[in-house]
């Protein structure tokens, strides 16, 4: 009854479809018809999937055909492994699988159905006993299948012939051994068929297992034919063509070999099918660039050639018709199905696109989370800044609270209270506030006029003064504490904002996509090929002036330096700016490819030199220094001088430099970095521990320089015959909780020489009253521009004034700024009109 209702419902639906299609085709009707057909197709697909998989109809089909399958005329190793795998993975469908296997074997012979039924019964008994002694059913399943089928075959041979020969033992062993292997194969392949969605990636082993299962199923089609057209030939060629089109020549050939091998074992007359299917799969995969028609032509050519070679012209028409039917089935296969299958086969374009889409999705999700964290840090920074701004408006309220505490203990019991605070409130409040400010500045006792005026006005002047002096100590301590809290909050706000900016920049870098510059790509490829340089691929990420980012792969160059000597100079001429090799990863074997990254060359370069000496000529110096490129087109030089000398001073200065270096390399602003280092060092210990810091950051694009000095000595810039002094005055780092970083901006020029030094160098010369003039004179008298020679000369001059003694740690860092001239000049190429791709 239920089936009748379903049939009537489908008829009504089809009647609606015909009625819709009979309506006049207008724009609205056409869209409605398309939408209706799409919904109908989706409903039918879901219903088909439900019938095939949820209700287990697919297992009925596979079981029926595997029940019919046998090899070597009498061996049936397919049925029991399939039932065992279904019982383990789809227990609710095991009964359907058992009935379908027995039904399929019954179509061959009653004896075969008896063997299949008895083997299933014995397997169920052995499986029950196995689960009692061994809990891991997955590992025990192949052995259970082996023993069950071995016992079944031996019992059948004994009851049939009343004796067992060596041949019976051998055939039983072969059949059981094949069932053992097939069990492992079916455990791998059945989940691929029964899964609701494809796996992310199919391994080659899984594809081969799937092919063996399909070939085993096709073996059950042997004997089903019409007019000499055999079903297993048609289906096998269709399967080979499908995988050759989706996976290419290698996969098509592999599927052809596996399928042909299994079919030839079932019927020795199909032996030539292995070579036919393999060759057809190879040609179909090679011609798949011509879409379905190309793959189909490859199959037809392969099958025709191998048919002529194998059997002559007797059955050529039957074989060609079989191939044509397989081609027809292939052409009717939806493109969506082949694309979906290709997405999960490694090496295909669809698989690569799917992987790229997955990676892009992960990247976007990660970048979104980084943006969210950046917004959180920015919101926290704003909340701290807002709270700090609000506290600045509370000064008047604190003054009122302070004066109310004073008046509460003095004026409340005074007989002139009403006169002072009711009749002359403004005058009394102003006088009390003036006295408070004088106490605050510690000058009240010196202001005799104010003191005399207050004594005449207030009858309890002495008591008020004493109370105010006592309360002032608490008030000042409270003010100091609040100021420290405010400064700490401000520093935290700046640090949070710096972290937010770094995370925001990182998110933008993650979202950087490969830009489409088709014209520039074609121009670069054509120019390089005309010059005799072959390239594998080219990716252009950015072409902004000063920020070029290009990646390409070239064949193995055998260490000749083609990238630096030829490709980079040609790119420089094409893009009209200096391009250099940023990173090169050479191939590890002669037929491989080298992967190279090209980027804009910096406008300026920095050459450095350093001279370093410990007090008394020792090995451990209290000075530390660093010279690093920050990776954002900037170069940093820093000197830190720890308090005193020896191990402790070295630890202080080295910690300062190490922290500063790591924070700067993270991309945080320089001033925030220095304040962060200061807060860490000041909060880390209660001991007197501080160090100076002299930091210079040079922009390699425009040669601008920022000097940030914290308790350090002056620096000097030698520009021709002139010597410029750079100086700032503030306390050393770590000595107070909050420091003010003085930033001095200087515009450097090519050939400028920057000299930075610790106090051991600057204050080192003996019997020198004006160290500035002495150092300027020595720098002006220098006759060399080599940074290392300058550092050595200055160090030597200072030591000579001390008669060869080193009374303090000494460090001098010298840097010369010059135009960055690439090693190889640009190579002119054919000019093209400039357009963006």
C-alpha positions in Angstrom: 0.0 0.0 0.0 2.8 2.4 0.9 4.6 1.7 -2.4 1.3 2.5 -4.3 1.0 5.8 -2.5 4.6 6.7 -3.3 4.0 5.8 -7.0 0.9 7.9 -7.2 2.8 10.8 -5.6 5.6 10.5 -8.2 3.1 10.5 -11.0 1.5 13.7 -9.7 4.9 15.3 -9.5 5.7 14.3 -13.1 2.3 15.6 -14.2 3.2 19.0 -12.6 6.5 19.0 -14.4 4.9 18.4 -17.7 2.3 21.1 -17.1 5.1 23.6 -16.2 7.1 22.7 -19.3 4.0 23.2 -21.5 3.5 26.8 -20.3 4.8 29.6 -22.5 8.5 30.3 -21.9 8.9 33.8 -20.5 11.5 35.2 -18.3 9.6 34.6 -15.0 8.3 31.2 -16.1 11.7 30.1 -17.2 13.3 31.0 -13.9 10.5 29.3 -12.0 10.8 26.2 -14.1 14.6 26.1 -13.5 14.1 26.6 -9.8 11.4 23.9 -9.7 13.6 21.4 -11.7 16.5 22.1 -9.4 14.4 21.4 -6.3 13.1 18.2 -8.0 16.6 17.1 -8.9 17.8 17.7 -5.4 14.8 15.8 -3.9 15.3 12.9 -6.3 19.1 12.8 -5.5 18.5 12.7 -1.8 15.9 10.0 -2.2 18.2 7.9 -4.4 21.0 8.3 -1.9 18.6 7.3 1.0 17.5 4.2 -0.9 21.0 3.2 -1.9 22.9 3.8 1.3 20.6 4.3 4.3 18.4 1.4 3.4 21.3 -0.7 2.3 20.3 -1.3 -1.4 23.9 -0.7 -2.5 25.0 -3.7 -0.3 22.4 -5.8 -1.8 23.7 -5.1 -5.3 27.3 -5.6 -4.3 26.5 -8.8 -2.3 24.5 -10.3 -5.2 27.3 -9.8 -7.7 30.0 -10.9 -5.3 28.0 -14.0 -4.6 28.2 -14.8 -8.3 31.9 -14.1 -8.5 34.5 -16.9 -8.7 37.9 -17.4 -10.1 39.8 -20.3 -11.5 36.4 -22.0 -12.2 35.8 -23.1 -8.5 37.3 -20.7 -6.0 34.9 -18.3 -4.3 37.0 -16.0 -2.1 34.8 -12.8 -2.4 31.6 -13.6 -0.5 32.8 -14.2 3.0 35.3 -11.3 3.2 32.5 -9.0 2.1 30.1 -10.3 4.7 32.7 -10.1 7.5 33.5 -6.5 6.6 29.8 -5.5 6.5 29.2 -7.3 9.9 32.0 -5.3 11.5 31.3 -1.9 10.0 27.6 -2.0 9.2 26.1 -4.5 11.5 22.5 -3.5 10.8 23.0 -4.3 7.1 24.7 -7.7 7.6 21.4 -9.7 7.2 20.8 -8.0 3.8 24.4 -8.7 2.7 24.0 -12.4 3.7 20.8 -13.0 1.8 22.1 -11.1 -1.2 25.3 -13.2 -1.3 23.3 -16.5 -1.0 20.9 -15.3 -3.7 23.7 -14.4 -6.1 25.5 -17.7 -5.6 22.2 -19.5 -6.2 22.1 -18.1 -9.7 25.4 -19.9 -10.5 24.7 -23.3 -8.8 23.0 -24.8 -5.7 26.4 -26.2 -4.6 27.9 -22.7 -4.6 25.0 -21.3 -2.5 25.6 -24.1 0.0 29.2 -23.2 0.3 28.5 -19.5 0.8 25.7 -20.2 3.3 27.7 -22.7 5.4 30.8 -20.4 5.4 28.7 -17.5 6.7 27.2 -19.8 9.4 30.6 -21.1 10.5 32.0 -17.5 10.4 29.3 -16.3 12.8 30.1 -19.1 15.2 33.9 -18.5 15.0 33.3 -14.7 15.3 31.3 -15.2 18.6 34.1 -17.3 20.0 36.8 -14.9 18.9 35.1 -11.9 20.6 35.1 -13.8 23.9 38.9 -14.4 23.9 40.1 -11.4 21.8 38.4 -8.0 22.1 40.0 -6.4 19.0 37.6 -7.5 16.3 39.3 -5.6 13.6 42.6 -7.4 13.9 40.9 -10.8 14.4 38.6 -10.5 11.4 41.0 -11.7 8.6 42.0 -14.7 10.7 38.4 -15.6 11.5 37.5 -15.4 7.7 40.6 -17.5 6.8 39.8 -20.3 9.3 36.0 -20.2 8.5 36.5 -20.6 4.8 39.2 -23.2 5.2 37.0 -25.3 7.4 34.0 -24.9 5.0 35.9 -25.9 1.9 37.4 -29.0 3.7 34.0 -30.1 5.0 32.4 -29.6 1.6 35.2 -31.6 -0.2 34.9 -34.4 2.4 31.1 -34.7 2.2 31.2 -34.6 -1.6 34.0 -37.1 -2.2 34.3 -38.9 1.2 38.1 -38.2 1.2 40.5 -35.3 1.1 43.4 -35.2 -1.4 46.4 -33.0 -1.6 44.7 -31.0 -4.3 41.7 -30.3 -2.0 44.1 -29.1 0.7 45.9 -26.9 -1.8 42.8 -25.3 -3.3 41.3 -24.8 0.2 44.5 -23.0 1.3 44.6 -20.8 -1.9 40.9 -19.9 -1.4 41.4 -19.1 2.3 44.6 -17.1 1.6 42.8 -15.0 -1.0 40.0 -14.4 1.4 42.4 -13.3 4.1 43.9 -10.6 1.7 40.5 -9.6 0.3 39.2 -9.0 3.9 42.0 -6.4 4.4 41.2 -4.9 1.0 37.4 -4.7 1.6 38.0 -3.1 5.0 39.8 -0.3 3.2 37.4 0.1 0.2 33.9 -0.4 1.6 34.1 2.9 3.7 34.9 4.7 0.5 31.7 3.6 -1.1 29.4 3.9 1.9 30.7 7.3 3.1 28.1 10.1 2.8 30.9 12.4 1.5 34.2 11.8 0.0 37.4 11.9 2.1 39.6 14.9 1.8 42.2 12.9 -0.1 42.4 9.4 -1.5 45.7 7.6 -1.1 47.0 5.5 -4.0 46.6 2.3 -1.8 42.9 3.2 -1.2 42.3 3.8 -4.9 43.8 0.4 -5.7 41.7 -1.3 -3.0 38.6 0.4 -4.4 39.5 -0.8 -7.9 39.9 -4.4 -6.6 36.5 -4.2 -5.0 34.9 -2.8 -8.2 36.7 -5.5 -10.3 35.5 -8.2 -8.0 32.0 -6.9 -8.4 32.4 -6.8 -12.2 33.5 -10.4 -12.0 30.0 -11.2 -10.9 28.8 -9.9 -14.2 30.5 -12.7 -16.1 28.0 -14.6 -18.1 25.6 -11.6 -18.4 25.6 -10.8 -22.1 23.4 -9.8 -25.1 24.4 -10.3 -28.7 28.0 -11.1 -27.7 28.1 -7.8 -25.7 29.5 -8.7 -22.3 28.5 -6.6 -19.3 31.9 -6.9 -17.5 33.7 -5.5 -20.5 31.4 -2.5 -20.8 31.5 -1.7 -17.1 35.3 -2.2 -16.8 36.0 0.2 -19.7 33.6 2.7 -18.2 35.5 2.6 -14.9 38.9 2.9 -16.5 37.7 5.8 -18.7 36.3 7.6 -15.6 39.5 7.4 -13.6 41.7 8.1 -16.6 39.7 11.3 -17.2 39.8 12.4 -13.5 43.2 11.2 -12.4 45.3 11.2 -15.6 47.3 8.6 -17.5 49.1 7.1 -14.5 45.9 6.4 -12.6 44.1 5.2 -15.7 46.8 2.8 -16.5 46.9 1.5 -12.9 43.1 1.0 -12.8 43.3 -0.8 -16.1 46.0 -3.2 -14.9 44.2 -4.0 -11.6 40.7 -4.4 -13.2 42.1 -6.5 -16.1 44.0 -8.8 -13.7 41.0 -9.6 -11.6 38.8 -10.2 -14.7 41.5 -12.5 -16.2 41.6 -14.6 -13.1 37.9 -15.1 -13.3 38.0 -16.0 -17.0 41.2 -16.9 -18.7 39.6 -15.7 -22.0 39.8 -12.2 -20.6 43.5 -12.2 -20.2 44.0 -9.8 -23.1 41.6 -7.4 -21.3 44.4 -6.4 -18.9 46.6 -5.0 -21.7 43.5 -3.5 -23.5 42.3 -1.7 -20.3 45.8 -0.6 -19.3 46.6 0.8 -22.8 43.2 2.4 -23.1 43.5 4.0 -19.7 46.9 5.3 -20.7 45.7 6.9 -23.9 42.5 8.2 -22.3 44.6 9.9 -19.6 47.0 11.4 -22.1 44.2 12.9 -24.2 42.1 14.2 -21.3 43.1 17.7 -22.1 40.5 17.4 -24.9 37.9 17.0 -22.2 35.5 14.1 -22.3 35.7 13.7 -26.1 39.5 13.5 -26.0 39.5 10.8 -23.2 36.8 8.9 -25.1 38.8 8.9 -28.3 41.8 7.6 -26.4 39.7 4.7 -25.1 38.4 3.9 -28.6 41.9 4.0 -30.2 43.4 1.8 -27.4 40.6 -0.8 -27.5 40.6 -1.0 -31.3 44.4 -1.5 -31.5 44.5 -4.1 -28.8 41.4 -5.9 -30.2 43.1 -6.2 -33.6 46.3 -7.5 -32.0 44.6 -9.9 -29.6 41.8 -11.5 -31.6 42.0 -10.2 -35.1 38.9 -9.0 -36.9 36.5 -11.7 -35.7 35.0 -9.8 -32.7 36.2 -6.3 -33.5 32.7 -5.0 -34.0 31.5 -6.5 -30.7 34.5 -4.9 -28.9 34.0 -1.6 -30.6 30.3 -1.6 -29.7 31.2 -2.4 -26.0 33.6 0.5 -26.1 31.0 2.8 -27.6 28.5 1.9 -24.9 31.1 2.6 -22.2 31.8 5.9 -23.9 28.1 6.7 -24.0 27.8 6.0 -20.2 30.9 8.2 -19.6 29.4 11.1 -21.6 26.2 10.8 -19.7 28.1 11.0 -16.4 27.5 14.5 -14.8 30.5 16.8 -14.9 29.8 17.6 -11.2 30.5 13.9 -10.3 33.8 13.8 -12.1 34.9 17.1 -10.6 33.9 16.0 -7.2 35.9 12.7 -7.6 38.9 14.6 -9.0 39.0 16.9 -6.0 40.1 13.9 -3.9 42.8 12.4 -6.2 46.3 13.9 -5.6 47.9 15.5 -8.6 44.7 16.8 -10.3 44.0 20.4 -10.9 40.7 20.1 -9.0 42.6 18.7 -6.1 45.1 21.5 -6.1 42.3 24.1 -6.3 40.5 22.4 -3.4 43.7 22.4 -1.4 44.2 26.1 -2.2 40.7 26.9 -1.2 41.1 25.0 2.0 44.4 26.8 2.8 42.8 30.1 1.9 39.9 29.4 4.2 42.2 28.5 7.1 44.2 31.7 6.4 41.1 33.9 6.3 39.8 32.3 9.6 43.3 32.8 11.2 43.5 36.4 9.9 40.0 37.1 11.2 40.9 35.8 14.6 44.1 37.9 14.6 42.0 41.0 13.7 39.7 40.2 16.6 42.6 40.0 19.0 44.0 43.2 17.6 40.7 44.9 18.2 40.6 43.5 21.7 44.1 44.9 22.5 43.1 48.3 20.9 39.9 48.4 23.0 41.9 47.6 26.1 44.4 50.4 25.2 41.6 52.9 24.7 40.0 51.9 28.0 43.3 52.5 29.9 43.8 55.8 28.1 40.2 56.9 28.9 40.6 56.0 32.5 43.9 58.0 32.6 42.3 61.0 31.0 39.4 61.0 33.5 41.8 60.9 36.5 43.3 64.2 35.4 40.0 65.9 36.1 39.9 64.8 39.7 42.6 67.3 41.1 40.0 69.8 42.3 38.0 67.1 44.0 41.2 65.9 45.8 42.0 69.4 47.0 38.4 69.7 48.3 38.8 66.4 50.1 42.1 67.4 51.6 40.8 70.7 52.9 37.6 69.1 54.3 39.8 66.7 56.3 41.7 69.7 57.7 38.6 71.7 58.6 36.9 68.7 60.2 39.5 68.4 62.9 40.1 72.2 63.4 37.2 74.4 62.3 34.3 72.3 63.5 34.7 73.3 67.1 35.7 76.9 66.3 33.4 79.8 67.4 34.2 81.7 64.1 33.1 78.8 61.9 30.0 80.6 60.5 31.9 83.8 59.9 34.7 82.1 58.0 32.9 79.4 56.0 29.4 80.8 55.7 30.0 84.6 55.3 33.5 84.6 53.7 33.7 81.2 52.1 35.6 82.3 48.9 38.2 84.2 50.8 38.7 81.4 53.4 38.8 78.7 50.8 41.4 80.6 48.7 43.6 81.3 51.7 43.5 77.7 52.8 44.3 76.5 49.3 47.2 79.0 49.0 48.6 77.6 52.3 48.2 74.1 51.1 50.2 74.9 47.9 52.9 76.5 50.0 53.1 73.4 52.2 53.2 71.3 49.2 56.2 73.1 47.8 57.8 73.3 51.3 58.0 77.1 51.2 55.3 78.0 53.7 57.7 78.9 56.5 59.5 81.2 54.1 56.4 83.1 53.1 56.1 85.3 56.2 53.5 87.6 54.6 51.1 84.7 54.0 51.8 83.3 57.5 51.2 86.7 59.1 48.0 87.2 57.2 46.7 83.8 58.1 47.5 84.3 61.8 45.4 87.5 61.9 42.5 85.9 60.1 42.3 82.5 61.9 42.0 82.2 65.7 43.4 78.6 65.5 46.1 79.3 62.9 48.8 77.3 64.7 46.6 74.2 65.0 45.6 74.4 61.4 49.2 74.7 60.3 50.3 71.7 62.3 47.3 69.6 61.1 48.0 70.6 57.5 51.7 69.7 57.8 50.8 66.2 59.1 48.1 65.6 56.5 50.4 66.9 53.7 52.8 63.9 54.1 49.9 61.5 53.5 48.6 63.6 50.7 51.9 63.8 48.9 52.5 60.0 49.3 49.0 59.4 47.9 49.6 61.7 45.0 52.9 60.0 44.2 51.2 56.6 44.3 48.4 57.8 42.0 50.9 59.3 39.6 52.8 56.0 39.5 49.6 54.2 38.8 48.6 56.6 36.1 52.0 56.3 34.4 51.8 52.6 34.6 48.4 52.6 33.0 49.6 55.0 30.3 52.6 52.7 29.6 50.2 49.6 29.5 48.0 51.5 27.1 50.9 52.3 24.8 52.1 48.7 24.9 48.7 47.3 24.2 48.3 49.7 21.3 51.7 48.6 20.0 50.7 45.0 20.2 47.4 45.8 18.4 49.3 47.5 15.6 51.7 44.6 15.2 48.8 42.1 15.1 46.9 44.2 12.6 50.0 44.4 10.3 50.4 40.7 10.6 46.8 40.1 9.6 47.3 42.3 6.5 50.4 40.3 5.6 48.5 37.1 5.9 45.7 38.3 3.6 48.2 39.2 0.9 47.0 37.6 -2.2 48.8 36.9 -5.4 48.0 39.9 -7.6 47.1 39.5 -11.2 49.7 41.3 -13.4 49.2 39.4 -16.6 51.0 41.9 -18.8 54.0 42.1 -16.6 54.1 38.3 -16.3 54.0 37.8 -20.1 56.6 40.6 -20.5 59.0 39.0 -18.0 58.5 35.5 -19.4 59.1 36.7 -23.0 62.1 38.7 -22.0 63.8 35.9 -20.2 63.0 33.3 -22.9 64.4 35.6 -25.6 67.6 35.8 -23.5 67.8 32.1 -23.3 66.6 31.7 -19.7 63.8 29.2 -19.1 61.5 29.6 -16.0 59.1 27.2 -14.5 56.5 29.6 -13.1 56.3 33.2 -11.9 54.1 34.7 -9.2 53.8 38.5 -8.7 52.6 39.5 -5.3 53.4 43.2 -5.4 54.8 45.8 -7.8 54.6 48.9 -5.6 57.6 51.2 -5.9 60.2 50.1 -3.2 58.1 47.1 -2.3 58.4 44.7 -5.2 57.7 41.0 -4.3 58.1 38.4 -7.0 58.7 34.6 -6.8 59.7 32.3 -9.6 61.2 28.9 -10.2 64.0 28.3 -12.7 65.7 25.1 -13.9 68.8 23.9 -12.1 71.5 26.5 -12.8 74.5 24.4 -11.6 75.7 27.3 -9.4 76.2 29.8 -12.2 74.3 32.6 -10.5 71.7 33.3 -13.2 69.3 34.8 -10.7 71.7 37.4 -9.4 73.6 38.1 -12.7 70.8 38.0 -15.3 67.2 37.7 -14.0 67.4 40.4 -11.3 69.1 43.0 -13.7 66.5 42.3 -16.3 63.7 42.7 -13.8 65.3 46.0 -12.7 65.1 47.3 -16.3 61.5 46.1 -16.8 60.2 47.5 -13.5 62.5 50.6 -13.6 63.9 50.1 -10.1 66.7 48.1 -8.6 65.6 44.5 -7.9 67.8 42.0 -6.1 67.6 38.4 -5.0 66.1 38.2 -1.5 66.1 34.5 -1.0 67.3 31.6 -3.2 66.6 27.9 -2.6 68.7 25.9 -5.1 67.6 22.5 -6.4 69.1 19.4 -4.8 69.4 17.5 -8.0 70.3 18.4 -11.6 66.8 18.0 -13.1 65.0 20.0 -10.3 64.0 23.6 -10.0 65.5 26.5 -8.0 62.9 28.7 -6.1 63.9 32.4 -5.9 62.3 35.4 -4.3 63.1 38.9 -5.8 62.5 42.2 -4.0 63.3 45.9 -4.2 66.9 46.9 -3.3 67.3 49.3 -0.5 68.3 52.9 -1.5 71.0 53.1 1.2 73.2 50.6 2.8 75.1 50.6 6.1 78.7 49.5 6.8 79.6 49.1 10.4 82.7 48.7 12.6 83.1 48.3 16.3 85.8 48.4 18.9 85.2 46.9 22.3 87.4 46.7 25.5 86.7 45.7 29.1 88.1 47.5 32.1 91.7 46.5 32.8 91.8 44.5 29.6 89.5 41.8 31.1 87.2 39.5 29.2 83.9 40.6 30.6 82.7 44.1 29.8 79.8 46.0 31.3 79.0 47.4 27.8 76.8 45.6 25.3 76.0 46.5 21.8 74.0 45.3 18.8 73.8 46.1 15.1 70.7 44.5 13.4 68.5 44.9 10.4 64.9 45.0 11.5 63.5 43.5 8.4 61.2 46.5 7.6 63.7 48.5 5.7 65.4 49.8 8.9 68.8 49.3 10.5 69.3 49.6 14.3 72.5 50.3 16.3 72.4 50.3 20.0 74.9 50.6 23.0 74.0 49.8 26.6 76.3 50.6 29.5 75.5 48.8 32.7 76.2 50.3 36.2 79.8 49.6 37.2 81.9 46.9 35.7 82.2 43.2 35.6 79.6 40.4 35.5 76.7 42.4 37.1 77.1 45.3 34.7 77.4 43.0 31.8 74.2 41.2 32.8 72.4 44.5 33.1 73.4 45.9 29.8 73.1 42.6 28.0 69.5 42.1 29.3 68.7 45.6 28.1 70.0 45.0 24.6 68.5 41.5 24.3 65.0 42.7 25.3 65.2 45.7 23.1 66.3 43.6 20.1 63.5 41.1 20.4 60.8 43.8 20.9 62.1 45.9 18.0 62.2 42.8 15.7 58.5 42.2 16.6 57.6 45.5 14.9 56.6 47.5 18.0 57.3 51.2 17.9 60.8 52.3 19.1 59.6 54.5 22.0 57.1 51.9 23.2 59.9 49.3 23.0 62.3 51.4 25.2 59.5 52.1 27.8 58.6 48.5 27.9 62.3 47.5 28.5 62.4 50.2 31.2 59.3 48.9 33.0 60.5 45.3 32.9 63.9 46.2 34.3 62.5 48.5 37.0 59.9 46.0 38.2 62.2 42.9 38.0 64.2 43.6 41.1 64.3 45.9 44.1 68.1 46.3 43.8 69.8 49.4 42.4 70.1 48.1 38.8 70.1 50.4 35.8 71.8 50.9 32.5 72.1 53.5 29.8 70.8 53.1 26.3 71.9 54.7 23.1 69.7 53.7 20.1 69.9 54.9 16.5 67.4 53.6 13.9 68.3 54.4 10.2 65.6 54.2 7.5 67.4 52.5 4.5 65.0 54.1 2.0 65.4 57.8 2.8 68.4 57.7 5.2 66.4 59.5 8.0 67.6 58.6 11.5 66.0 58.6 14.9 68.2 58.9 17.9 66.8 57.8 21.3 69.1 58.3 24.2 68.4 57.3 27.8 71.2 58.5 30.1 73.8 58.0 27.3 76.6 60.0 26.0 76.4 62.2 22.8 76.8 60.7 19.3 78.6 62.4 16.4 78.0 62.6 12.7 81.0 63.3 10.4 79.8 64.9 7.2 82.8 65.9 5.1 84.7 68.5 7.2 81.8 69.1 9.6 81.2 67.2 12.8 77.6 67.3 14.2 76.7 66.5 17.8 73.6 64.6 18.8 72.7 64.8 22.4 69.7 64.3 24.8 69.6 64.4 28.6 67.5 62.1 30.8 68.0 59.4 33.5 69.3 56.0 32.8 66.9 53.1 32.0 65.6 51.2 35.0 66.4 53.8 37.6 62.9 55.3 37.7 59.5 53.7 36.9 58.8 56.2 34.1 61.2 57.8 31.7 60.8 60.3 29.0 62.4 59.2 25.8 63.9 62.1 23.9 63.7 61.5 20.2 66.1 63.4 18.0 65.5 63.3 14.3 68.4 63.8 11.9 68.5 63.5 8.1 71.6 61.6 7.1 73.2 61.8 3.7 75.4 59.5 1.6 79.0 59.2 2.9 77.9 60.3 6.4 79.7 58.6 9.2 77.8 58.0 12.5 79.9 57.4 15.6 78.2 56.2 18.9 80.2 55.5 22.1 79.9 54.6 25.7 81.0 56.9 28.5 84.3 55.0 28.8 85.2 56.4 25.4 83.6 59.9 25.7 84.9 60.6 29.2 88.0 58.5 28.9 90.7 61.0 27.7 92.8 62.1 30.7 93.5 65.8 31.5 90.8 66.9 29.0 88.4 69.5 30.3 86.1 69.8 27.3 85.4 66.3 26.1 83.1 67.6 23.3 85.8 69.7 21.6 88.4 67.0 22.0 86.2 64.3 20.4 85.1 66.6 17.6 88.7 67.5 16.9 89.8 63.8 16.8 86.9 62.9 14.5 87.6 65.8 12.2 91.3 64.8 11.9 90.4 61.3 10.7 91.8 60.6 7.3 89.9 57.3 6.6 86.3 56.5 5.9 86.4 52.8 6.8 84.1 52.3 9.8 86.3 49.6 11.4 89.5 51.7 11.1 87.7 54.7 12.6 86.5 52.6 15.6 90.0 51.3 16.2 91.6 54.8 15.9 89.2 56.4 18.4 89.7 53.5 20.8 93.5 53.8 20.5 93.6 57.6 20.9 91.6 57.3 24.2 93.8 54.5 25.6 96.9 56.5 24.7 95.8 59.4 26.8 95.6 57.0 29.7 99.2 55.8 29.1 97.9 52.4 27.9 95.6 51.8 30.9 91.9 50.9 30.4 90.1 52.4 33.4 86.5 51.8 32.3 84.6 49.6 29.8 84.9 51.1 26.4 82.7 50.6 23.3 82.6 52.6 20.1 80.3 51.7 17.1 80.8 53.4 13.7 78.4 53.2 10.8 78.8 54.7 7.3 75.7 55.4 5.2 76.1 55.2 1.4 74.0 54.7 -1.7 73.3 51.0 -2.3 74.7 50.2 -5.7 73.8 46.6 -6.8 76.6 44.4 -7.8 75.2 43.9 -11.3 73.9 46.6 -13.6 70.4 46.3 -15.2 70.1 44.6 -18.6 68.0 46.5 -21.1 65.1 44.5 -22.6 62.4 45.3 -25.2 60.1 48.1 -23.8 56.4 47.5 -23.6 53.6 50.0 -22.9 53.0 50.1 -19.1 49.7 48.7 -18.1 48.4 46.9 -15.1 47.2 43.4 -15.5 
